Amino acid sequence: MQRPKIPIRQILFIIVLILFGMSFQTKNEKSYQFIHGSTMGTTYHIKFDFHESIKIKQKVEKVLRDLNQSMSTYIKDSEISKFNSFQSIEPMTISSGLWFMVNEAFKVSKLSNGGYDVTVGPLLREYGFGPNKRVNSIPTKETINSIKTYIGYKKVKLLEDFQIKKLHPKIQLDLNSIAKGYGVDLICKFLDKSKIENYLVEIGGEIKAKGKSPRDDNWHIGINQPVRGSKSDQFYSVVPIINQSMATSGNYRSFVKSKDKILGHIIDPITGKPIQTEVLSATIFAKDCYYADALATMSMVSGLDKSIKILKELKGVKYYLIAVDKDKKLKHYSNLK
């Protein structure tokens, strides 16, 4: 969240077709409002059938400011930053929202046997991702092993009354893999309370849609080609999104160069090293955007077979995974109908 200059997870650049084509409205289209802005080191876009767009934007930006103040690792006095700097194993009381997000993240960690882990922040920073300067060399084995002593979701305990406890004083939390999706959910909750029937909300590629588009049909999303150097209008596929959330993770737009090596931003918490499985991008559909967000990252770490096995067992979850086969050709795997 709030990453200066470099977006949090500058992954995939999913293009919301209906948003970015809205200036070419035909006379058969309904008149929807459009607001946009910056948040969490990226941008947000909202299209909705309501007339008080100024009041809506003011409320949306307050929701996002509050979320950042709670969960941004780029704000020194945010709630999560205070937890990260609290080098003690004594319990600490946190807000209900932060407690809920950590709990939901840990559920996905359990699903993946630790493949998805929100304690990998120190490793990400060591490789040059996160709120610090980029590195010019790969961390040594000794450095990685040292950091791994305080990596692992099982080294954090959530207690009653919104308390949290470190089992190692140096452990830290980084919710960047779930927070944008949660931001989408919070905005949609507000829009629902405002009795807005049709909308599409997007933060940095994480999306939730309800009702109909201005053309009075389903909202449609273009999924970018998962290849380095691909342009934002180069689509691998276009899919409908019907009263649900969608999140995508990829490893080809967010990376650092270290000498002659290119390192992706997906870190394997077991090995402590950047990982690139055969999955090049993972798009997940679910009721809650935060859940889709976390599952998309999990799928990048877990690989094709393991991810599909996990995702098939989850009620209400659909997937669209793009992978490279043994002949180095792109192939997709999906349970979308």
PyMOL commands that set and color helices and strands:
alter all, ss='L'
color gray80, all
select helices_A, chain A and resi 17-20+22-24+53-71+79-85+96-111+121-126+141-148+153-155+176-193+289-302+304-312
alter helices_A, ss='H'
color red, helices_A
select strands_A, chain A and resi 15-16+33-39+42-48+92-93+156-159+163-166+199-203+206-210+219-224+235-241+245-250+255-258+261-264+267-268+273-274+279-286+318-324+330-334
alter strands_A, ss='S'
color yellow, strands_A
deselect
rebuild
show_as cartoon
